[in-house]
């Protein structure tokens, strides 16, 4: 995954047969003995849906690596591996608009596939529900603003810290 990424991050999984979102949330929240979760491998059809969403409507740049595909647009980075998707938005001044766009993308992917997205900041899965545009989005904006304020000591953007 993204290692020591400082920003808003989400991870997409396709749950194993018999697993519930609640069971997997308990694993990802550290409430069980399991250290990590490995979902099912994405089908070619699911990869095509993800690719057409990102390359078509949102015009991401696509970089193909040996074991994953990287999509980038502005500060948004989306890495598609065989069994998970890692999404990251750095805490920059464009984070507000970028997080909004990420949640639009997630909504499109979750309505067309069996992929669910884990939001570690929120501590739960987000998906094709109205919460994605209200509660979770507001939480993301709040987290972004708090990080920006704590990094600079004011409401100035990060690159104005000396003023």
C-alpha positions in Angstrom: 0.0 0.0 0.0 1.0 3.6 0.3 3.3 3.3 3.4 3.8 6.5 5.3 1.3 8.5 3.2 0.3 11.8 4.8 -3.2 12.5 3.5 -6.7 11.2 3.1 -6.6 7.5 2.1 -9.1 4.8 1.2 -8.7 1.2 0.3 -11.0 -0.8 -1.9 -11.6 -4.6 -1.4 -13.8 -7.2 -2.9 -14.9 -9.3 0.1 -14.4 -13.0 0.3 -17.5 -15.2 0.0 -19.1 -15.4 3.4 -17.4 -12.4 4.8 -19.5 -9.5 5.9 -18.5 -5.8 5.9 -18.8 -5.8 9.7 -16.4 -8.8 10.1 -13.9 -7.2 7.8 -14.3 -3.8 9.5 -13.4 -5.5 12.8 -10.2 -6.8 11.3 -9.3 -3.5 9.8 -10.1 -1.7 13.0 -7.7 -4.1 14.9 -10.5 -5.6 16.9 -9.6 -9.2 16.0 -6.4 -11.2 15.9 -6.0 -10.9 12.1 -3.4 -8.3 11.1 -4.7 -7.5 7.6 -7.4 -8.4 5.2 -6.9 -10.0 1.7 -9.9 -9.8 -0.5 -10.7 -11.6 -3.7 -8.9 -10.9 -6.9 -10.7 -8.4 -9.1 -12.2 -9.8 -12.3 -11.3 -8.5 -15.7 -14.7 -7.0 -16.0 -14.2 -5.1 -12.7 -10.8 -3.8 -13.8 -12.4 -2.6 -17.1 -15.1 -0.7 -15.1 -12.5 0.9 -13.0 -10.3 1.8 -16.0 -13.2 3.2 -18.1 -14.4 5.3 -15.1 -10.9 6.8 -14.4 -9.7 7.1 -18.0 -13.1 8.2 -19.5 -15.0 10.6 -17.4 -12.2 11.7 -15.1 -9.3 11.7 -17.6 -6.6 10.3 -15.3 -3.1 9.5 -16.5 -2.5 5.8 -16.5 0.9 4.2 -15.8 1.2 0.4 -16.1 3.7 -1.4 -13.8 4.5 -5.1 -13.6 2.1 -5.8 -10.7 -0.3 -2.8 -10.5 -1.7 0.1 -12.5 -1.3 3.6 -11.3 -3.8 6.3 -12.1 -2.9 10.0 -11.4 -4.7 13.3 -11.8 -3.6 16.3 -10.0 -2.9 15.3 -6.4 -5.1 12.2 -6.6 -3.3 8.9 -6.8 -5.1 5.6 -7.3 -3.2 2.3 -7.4 -5.1 -0.8 -8.6 -3.5 -4.1 -7.5 -4.8 -7.6 -8.1 -6.9 -7.7 -4.9 -7.2 -4.1 -3.6 -7.3 -0.4 -4.7 -5.3 2.2 -2.8 -6.5 5.8 -3.1 -4.6 8.8 -1.7 -5.2 12.5 -1.6 -2.4 14.5 0.1 -3.3 17.3 2.5 -2.7 20.1 0.1 -4.7 23.1 -0.6 -6.7 21.3 -3.4 -7.7 18.4 -1.0 -11.2 19.7 -0.6 -12.1 19.4 -4.3 -10.0 16.2 -4.7 -11.7 14.4 -1.9 -15.1 15.3 -3.4 -14.0 13.9 -6.7 -12.7 10.7 -5.1 -16.0 10.1 -3.4 -17.8 10.5 -6.8 -15.4 7.9 -8.3 -16.0 5.5 -5.4 -19.8 5.9 -5.8 -19.5 5.0 -9.5 -17.3 2.0 -8.8 -19.3 0.6 -5.9 -22.6 0.8 -7.8 -21.1 -1.2 -10.7 -18.9 -3.7 -8.9 -18.8 -5.8 -5.6 -15.9 -3.6 -4.4 -16.3 -1.8 -1.0 -14.0 1.0 0.1 -12.5 1.2 3.6 -12.0 4.6 5.1 -9.5 4.4 8.0 -10.2 8.0 9.0 -13.9 7.1 9.5 -13.3 3.6 10.7 -15.8 1.9 8.4 -16.7 1.1 4.8 -18.1 3.7 2.6 -20.0 3.0 -0.6 -23.0 3.7 -2.8 -25.0 5.4 0.0 -26.0 9.0 0.7 -23.5 8.9 3.6 -20.7 9.2 1.1 -21.8 12.7 0.2 -22.7 13.9 3.7 -21.3 12.4 6.9 -18.1 10.8 5.4 -17.3 13.7 3.1 -17.8 16.2 5.9 -15.5 14.1 8.1 -12.9 14.2 5.4 -13.1 17.9 5.0 -12.8 18.4 8.8 -9.8 16.1 9.0 -8.1 17.9 6.1 -8.7 21.3 7.8 -7.4 20.1 11.2 -4.3 18.7 9.6 -3.7 21.9 7.7 -4.2 24.0 10.8 -2.0 21.9 13.0 0.8 21.9 10.4 0.8 25.6 10.0 -0.6 26.8 13.3 -3.2 28.8 11.4 -5.8 28.6 8.7 -3.3 29.6 6.1 -2.4 27.2 3.3 0.6 25.0 4.0 2.9 26.9 1.7 2.2 30.2 3.6 3.6 28.9 7.0 6.2 31.7 7.2 3.6 34.5 7.1 
